[in-house]
């Protein structure tokens, strides 16, 4: 019987692309999403409608609370900001916490943090949002 993976069990892990560094878990993650999109061009003619499907565009996006004292195995919002400013390509894994230490993951790939925002509202935690745009292939696996 299939096992359903709960969203709260999924985490985002990153490391510098092309290295053998240990992956670091994005600290205090709230929501996480993976979006794939293809632009489609369409031409109406007397012979019918012709469509062209463009290359898939993919993004990983999420939010969380800022952790000012991350452990050595955690990737913080401060780390994310530095990598975004330096345009550092990151390798990422979206992985179920139950499969840590194995090669099992939902998806892996490479990309760049291209959007982030920190918010510090009165009476609220220090929060952040981010978007990592995928650059290159993504490998999907559920086992």
N, C-alpha and C positions, 0 to 999 in steps of 0.2 A: 504494500500500500504506500503511495507517495506521502512524503512528509512536506507539510506546508512550512515555508520559511517566514518567520515574522519580521516585519520591517524593523522592529527594535533590535533585531539581531544582526542587521547589516551595517557594516562600517566601511569608511573610506580610508585606504592606506596609500601613502605616497613615498617615493624616494626619487633621487635624481635619476633621470633617464639614462639608460645604458650602463648603470653601475651595479655592483653587487651589494650595495649598502642594504642594511635591514630596512624593511618597510616601517614607516611610522604611522600610527593611527591618528587621524584628525581628531583632536581633542574636543570633548563636549559637543559632539555632533547632535543636531536636532533632527531636521528633515533632510532626506537625500533623494535625489531623482536623477534618472538617466534618460535623456531625450534623444531620439533619432528623427531626422527630418530630411526629406528629399524635395527640392524644388522641382516643379514640373512645368515645362514650357508646352504650350498648346497652340496649334495652328488649325483653324477651320478652313477647309478647302472644298472645292466642288467634288473632290474624290473622297471626302470624309474628314474626320478629325485625326490629326497626327499629334502624338505626344512624345516628348523627350524627357526622360527622368535623369536628373542631375546626380552627381556624386553625393552620397549620404553625408549629412552634417550631423555631428553628435556633440552633446554637452552633458556634463555632470554638474549638478547644481545642488546647493543645500544651504543650511543655516545652523547656527549653534550659539553657545554661550562662550565668551572668551575665558580662557584659563590662563591666569597670569603666572602660574608656576607649573608649567607642564613637566612631566617626567622625561627622561632621555628617550623613551620609546614613543613619545607623543609629538605630533606635528601641530603647532599652535597657529592661531590667527596671525601672530607676529611673523612666524616663519612663512606663512602664505603671502603676506604683504611683501616681504623681502623677495621671495621668488617671483611674484608678479612684477615688481619693479625691475628686477634683473632679467626678466623674460627667460627664466630657467625652465627648460622642458622637464616635466615630471612624468614618471611612470606611476600609474595608479592601479589599484585593485579595489573592487567592491566585493567584500567577502563577508560571509556569515561567521560570526564570532566562534561558533562551534567547530569550524574547520581551520582555525588558526594553526600555523605550523605545518600545514599541508599545502598541496598545490591546488586544492579545490577553491574555486572562487566563482562569482557570478560573471564578472567580466574583468579584463585587464587591457591596458592600452597605454598610450602616451598622450601628453597634451600640455597646455599652458593655462595657468590661472589668468583670466582676462578681465574679470570683474569681481570686485569685492567691496563690501561696505560694512563699517563698524557703526554701531549705534549705542549711545550712552544716555538713555532717557531717565529722567528723574523717577526714582522708586522702582527701577527695573534693573535687571542684570545687564552687563555689558555684552551685547550680542553682535553677531556678524552674519553676513551672507556671502556666497561666493558662486562663481561659475568657472569651471574648467572646460575649455574647448578642446575637443579631441583632435589630435594631429596624427594621422596614420590609422592602421587597422586596429580593430578591437576584437579580442578573442572572447567568445561567450562560452560558458560551461556551467552546467548545473550538477555536475557530479565530481 
